[in-house]
Amino acid sequence: MKKVFAWIIIIFALIALASTLILEAKKKESTDLIKINVGEVTHSIFYAPQYIALSKGYFKDEGLDVKITTIPGADKVAAAVLSGDVQIGFCGSEATIYVYNGGEKDYLKTFAGLTNKDGSFLVGRNKEPNFKIDDLKGKHVIAGRVGGMPEMNFEWALRKNNIDPKKDLNTDTSIEFASMQGAFLSGVGDYVSLFEPNASALEEEGLGYVVASIGEMAGDIPYTAYNAKKSYIDDNKDTIQKFTNAIAKGLEYVDKNDAETIAEEIQEYFPDTSFTIIKSAVQRYKDINAWYKTPEINKTDFDRIQDIMIDSGTIKEKVDYNDLVDNRFFTKVK
């Protein structure tokens, strides 16, 4: 009996020792990971590849511990990167152009792209299966803040179709991004520009209907991309490369898998959104090819975003592609 009791004690001691070793190993693994704080401009299903990189462990596979914080507004994301509150910014490439033109010495450079189109959709009050952009003439459209890409893209799409955004319709730029949906629901405007999952949620409730993709109307641009201070990139090339590798894997995953599979992987990051809406939003983005196939941002796309900015009057001339896009990393993706 004493021998049995002794063996029980030994077994429990071994289990306790094994548990301690496992915990220590996990603690060491967590300590060994390089910590990176990322500031994202908004929390959206539009950024599915980024959340795939988290859920599938692609960042950890690269030795990174990535924490993502939502910082509403591309200007605020840029400010957070410049101040050092976050190491990497995730927002529209226009923010890096504004910083560069502002004379900042340690300016921001883009090193990887994620979305190659505007991710907002034009939502109307009625179903319009035969909607044409000319139908906006004489209408009131809540378009976003002046100088922001949703508003600039919308106006660019109008001008491409010989519609004057100032004369031919009421392009409302007076409402803050976070308040646009609420304003529309309160009765303001005939149309509103919304991202997912908001657009699908309104459709599910019968309160609005997607009539067009602003991204499709405006064309390909580096709409949302990753940036960092020039000095940080130069001092942390290996870290930036690893981060880019993880994003590349996330992009590959969304390219190769269907909407349901993607929705299942990212659902944990949108706990207040139904699976049906997540799946619908993902499918909508797949339908318009909203994501880059690889993190590469080509010169044509970067020039187009500057054409849009010049057209809107927010900048006067183009900045050189090589000054603001660091292409060392997406050309070496594993």
N, C-alpha and C positions, 0 to 999 in steps of 0.2 A: 504494500500500500504506500509505504514511504517512497519507494522508487517511482511509482506512478505519479505521486504528488510532485516529486522532484522533476520529473520529465515535463509535467504541466507548467511548472515554474520556468523551466528552460525554454519551452516553446513560446510562452508569453513574452519572455525576455528577448527572444530572437525576433518576434513580431514587432516588439517595441523598438528594437534596434534598427530593423529594416525600415520601419516607418520614419524614424529619425533621419536615417540616411537618405531616404527619398525626399523628405522635406528639405533637407540641407542641399541636396542636388538641385531641387527646383528653385530654392532661394539663390543658389550660386548662378543658375542659368538666368534667372531674372536680373541678377546683379550684373552679369556679363553682357546683357543686351544694351545696346546704345539707345538712350532715351531721346526721342524726338517729339517735339510739340508742333502740331500742325493746326493752323487757323483756317477753317473752311468758311467760305462766304455765306453759305446757308446749308441747312441739313435737308438733303433731297435725294429721292430715288434716282434722280438724274446722275448722281455720282455712284451708281451701283458698282462699277469696277473697283473703286476705292474700298467699299465695304466688303467686297469679295476678297480683296487682299487681306483684310482684317480677319474675316470669318474663316478663310481657308488657311490662315497662318503664314501667308507669303512674306509678311514683314518679319515675323519671328524667324522664319527659315533663313532670312538674310541677316539675322542677328540684330534686329531692330525692335525696340519697344515704342510703338507709335501711339500717341495720345492725340485725339482730334477734338478741337473745341470750335464751336460755331461762333463766328464773329460777324454779325450782319453788316454787309456793305463792303465792297472791294476796297474802298478807301481806308476803312478801319482795319481790314486784314493787312494791307500794305503798311499801315502805321504800326501794327503789332509786330511785324517782321523787322521793321526798321529799329524799333525800340528794343528788340531782343526778347519780347514776351513769348514769341514763338520763333522757331528756327525756320520753318517752312510755311509759306503762304499758299493758299489754294483759292484762286479767284480768277477773274477775267484778266487777260493779258493787257487790257487797257490801263490797268492800275500801274503796271511797270513802266508804261510809256509816260504816264503823268508824273511819276516819281523822277524818272530820268530827265524829263523836260523841266522839272522843278529845280534842277541843279544839284541834286544829292550826289555827293562824291562816292559813297558806298551804296550805289543804287541797287535795285533789284534786277535779277536776271531769271528768265524762265528756263527751266531745264527739262521739263517733261509735260506733255499734254495729256488730257483725259477726254474732254468733250470737244467735238469739232463743229458743233452747231449750237445755236441758241436753243435752249431747252424749254422755252416758254411756248404756250399754246394760246391761241386766240379763242376766248370763250364768249359765246353769245347767250342771249336769253331764250333763243328758240333753236330747234334743230334746223340746220341748213345744209342738207346733203349736196346741194349744187352751189355752195358758196363760191363767190369770186371776189378777188380783192377790190374790184370796182364797187362791190356792195357796201364798202365802208364810206363811200362818199356821202357827206351830210350827217354822218353818225358821230356819236360821242364815244371815244375809246380811252379807257384808263390804261396808259402805256408805260408808266414807271418814271423814275426820276431822271432829270436832265443829266446827260453825261454818263449814264449807266448803259451797259450793253443792251439790255432788253429794249429800252426806248430808242437807242441809236439804230439797232437792227430793224426795229419796226419801221422807223422813218426811212431807212435805206431801202427796205422792201417796197414801201410806197413810192419812193422816187423812181425806183427801177421800173415801176409800172405807170410812170407819168402821172402820179397822184401827188399833189402838194399837201404835205402833212399839216401845214399852217392854214391853208385856204380851203381845201376841199373837205375837211372834216375837223372835228374838235379833238385834237390829240392832247389828252389831259396828262400833264406832267406834275400836277400839284399834290399828288397823293404818294406818301411814303410806301416803299415796297411792302412792308409788313401789313399795311392797312388797305392794300388794293382789293383783296377779296372781300373784306368787310364792307368797304365802300360799295362794291358792286352788289352785294347782297342787300344792302340798305336801299338800293334803288338808283344809285349813281351810274350813269353810263349805259350804253347799248352793248358794249363789249369790254372785256378786261383781259390783260395778258397775265397768264398764271403758269406756274411750274407744277410739276407733279410732286406729290399725289393730290394737290389741291384741285386740279382740273378734273381728275377722275372722280374725286369725292363729290364735287358739285353735280357731275353727271349722274352718279348713283342716287343722289337725293332729288334729282329732277329740278335743280336750281340753276343749271347752266349747261351748255353743250359746246364741246370743242368743235370749232368750224375750220380751223387751219393751224398748221405748224409754222410759227414765225421763223424757226430755223430753216425749214425747207424754202420759205419765201426769200430769206436773206442770203443763203449760201454758206459754204464752209469757212470757218474761222477758228483760231485757237480760243474757243469761248471760255473754257475753264482749264487752268493749267497750274502747275506747281512752280513756285519761285522762291528765291532766297537771296540774301545779301551777297553781293559779289565776293566779299571777303570770306563769308561762311562757306561758299561753294569752293573757293580756292583752298581753304584750310581743311575742308572735309570732303575731298573728292571721293574717297572710298565710301563714305556714308551716303552721299548723294547717289552714287552708282547703285548701291544696294537698294535704296529707296526706289529708284527708277526701275530696277529689276522687278521689284514686287508689284509695282503699278503695271508693268508690262504683262505680268502673269494674270493680273486682274482683268486687263483688257482682253487678253486671249481667252479667258474663261467666259466672259459675256459674249464674245464673238462666236464661240463654239457651242454654247448651251442655249436651251430654249427659255422662254420667259418664266415658266413655272419653276424650273430648276434654279434659276437665278433668284427668283422671289423667295424660295425656301431658304436660300443661303443668307439673304440679307434681312429677312423678316425680324430678327432679334434687334436690329438697329432702328426699327420703326414699330415699336410695341403698341402705339396708339392708332395704327393704321391696319385695316383689315387685309387679310391675305389676298382677297379678290382685287382690292384696289392696288396693292403692290404689284400684283401680276399684270394688271391692266396697264399700269404706268410703265413697267419694264417693257411690255410689248410695244407700247406706243413709241418708246425711245428706240427700240430695235427697228421698228418700221421706218423711222426716218434716218437710220444709221447715225445716231447721235454721238457714238463713241469712236475715238481713233482706234485703228487696228493695232498700232504700236504707239509708244509715247512720242514719236517723232513729230515735230512741228515744222512743216516745210515753209519755205520763204514765200510761196504764193499765198498761203493762208494768212501768214503774218502781215503781208502787204495789204491783203484785203481788209483786215481789221483796221488798218491805218487809213485805207480809203474811206471806210465807213466813218471813222472819226473825223477825217478832214471834211467829208460831206456834211457832217453834223455841225461843224464849226468848233469842235472841242480842241483840235490841234491844227496847226498851219502847214506843217510839212512832216514827211516821214523820217523816222529814226532808222538807222541801219540795222538790218536783221541780225548781223553778227555782234552788234553791241548789246542787244537785249535777249538773244536766244543762245544759250550755251548748249551746243549740240554734241558735246563730248560724250554724253551719257547715254542717250538713246541709240547712238551708233554702236555702243558696246554692250547692249542689253544681252544677258545670258539667255 
